[in-house]
């Protein structure tokens, strides 16, 4: 019974951690949306765009920062999931940092730079979400394969 309670507390802590990361992603998305809205591009100042930026940020940070890892491979190959996660967080955080700077110092960047900032943001959170989904799919496949092997051994 104690082990079950400890596992429940651990799961609750993990959900709190993931929710905190989602809130950080939403906050960063808010900064990026605010900066892009200052650029006087009609689509960037719509409520739908701003809400999408916030939601995409929350989902991307929730899924992509804590990616389940497979055991270390001796093949010497680069893990694409780890690379996507690292690149995604870098691009999303860079876009948020540039946006916060622009908001704090009241700078309105040229339209071309607005599109670059937006591209960094969306590219980063898409990379994060993709890394999180692929990493979780890999883990599920590994668990399923282990289950099949243990069922065969028991037969």
C-alpha positions in Angstrom: 0.0 0.0 0.0 2.8 2.4 0.9 4.5 1.8 -2.5 1.3 2.6 -4.3 0.9 5.9 -2.3 4.5 6.8 -3.0 3.9 6.2 -6.7 0.8 8.4 -6.7 2.7 11.2 -5.0 5.5 10.8 -7.6 3.0 10.9 -10.4 1.4 14.0 -8.9 4.8 15.7 -8.6 5.5 14.8 -12.3 2.2 16.3 -13.4 2.9 19.5 -11.4 6.3 19.7 -13.0 4.9 19.2 -16.5 2.1 21.7 -15.8 4.8 24.2 -14.7 6.7 23.7 -17.9 3.5 24.1 -19.9 2.9 27.4 -18.1 6.4 28.6 -18.9 5.7 27.7 -22.6 2.4 29.6 -22.5 4.2 32.6 -20.9 6.9 32.5 -23.5 4.2 32.2 -26.2 2.5 35.3 -24.7 5.7 37.3 -25.0 6.2 36.3 -28.6 2.6 37.0 -29.5 2.8 40.4 -27.8 6.0 41.3 -29.7 4.6 40.1 -33.0 1.4 42.0 -32.5 3.4 45.3 -32.1 4.6 44.9 -35.7 1.3 46.1 -37.2 0.8 42.9 -39.3 -2.9 42.2 -39.3 -2.8 38.5 -38.8 -0.4 38.8 -35.8 -2.7 40.9 -33.8 -5.8 38.7 -34.0 -7.1 36.9 -30.9 -6.9 33.6 -32.8 -3.2 34.0 -33.5 -2.4 35.1 -30.0 -4.4 32.2 -28.4 -2.7 29.7 -30.9 0.7 31.0 -29.9 0.0 30.5 -26.2 -1.5 27.1 -26.6 1.2 25.8 -29.0 3.8 27.1 -26.5 2.1 25.2 -23.6 1.8 22.0 -25.5 5.3 22.1 -27.0 7.0 22.8 -23.6 4.8 20.1 -21.9 5.6 17.4 -24.4 9.2 18.2 -25.5 11.4 19.2 -22.6 11.3 16.0 -20.6 11.6 13.4 -23.3 11.9 9.7 -22.2 15.3 8.4 -23.2 16.2 5.0 -24.5 19.2 3.3 -23.1 22.5 4.6 -24.4 23.3 3.1 -27.7 26.8 2.0 -28.6 26.2 2.6 -32.3 27.6 6.1 -32.1 24.5 7.5 -33.9 23.0 10.8 -33.0 19.6 10.6 -31.2 17.2 12.7 -33.4 14.8 13.0 -30.5 17.4 14.6 -28.2 18.6 16.9 -31.0 15.0 18.0 -31.8 14.3 18.7 -28.1 17.5 20.7 -27.6 17.1 22.6 -30.8 13.4 23.3 -30.2 14.0 24.6 -26.7 16.8 26.8 -27.9 14.8 28.3 -30.8 11.7 28.9 -28.7 13.6 30.4 -25.8 15.6 32.6 -28.2 12.3 33.9 -29.7 10.9 34.6 -26.2 14.1 36.4 -25.1 14.2 38.6 -28.2 10.5 39.3 -27.7 10.9 40.2 -24.0 13.7 42.5 -24.9 11.6 44.3 -27.5 8.7 44.7 -25.1 10.8 45.9 -22.2 12.7 48.5 -24.3 9.6 49.3 -26.5 11.2 48.5 -29.8 9.2 47.6 -32.8 11.3 45.5 -35.1 10.9 45.6 -38.9 8.4 43.2 -40.4 11.1 40.8 -41.7 12.4 40.4 -38.2 8.9 39.8 -36.9 8.6 36.9 -39.3 12.0 35.5 -38.2 11.0 35.7 -34.5 7.7 34.0 -35.3 9.5 31.3 -37.3 11.9 30.6 -34.5 9.0 30.3 -32.0 6.8 28.0 -34.1 9.7 26.0 -35.4 11.0 25.5 -31.9 7.7 24.5 -30.3 6.9 22.1 -33.2 10.4 20.5 -32.8 9.7 20.2 -29.0 6.3 18.6 -29.5 7.6 16.3 -32.2 10.5 15.2 -30.0 8.1 14.5 -27.1 5.7 12.5 -29.2 8.4 10.5 -30.9 10.2 9.9 -27.6 7.1 8.6 -25.9 6.2 6.4 -28.9 9.7 4.9 -28.8 9.3 4.2 -25.1 5.8 2.6 -25.7 7.3 0.4 -28.5 10.1 -0.7 -26.2 7.8 -1.6 -23.4 5.5 -3.5 -25.8 8.5 -5.4 -27.2 9.7 -6.3 -23.6 6.2 -7.5 -22.8 6.0 -9.7 -25.8 9.4 -11.2 -24.9 8.4 -11.9 -21.3 5.2 -13.5 -22.5 7.1 -15.8 -24.9 9.6 -16.7 -22.1 6.7 -17.5 -19.8 5.1 -19.8 -22.3 
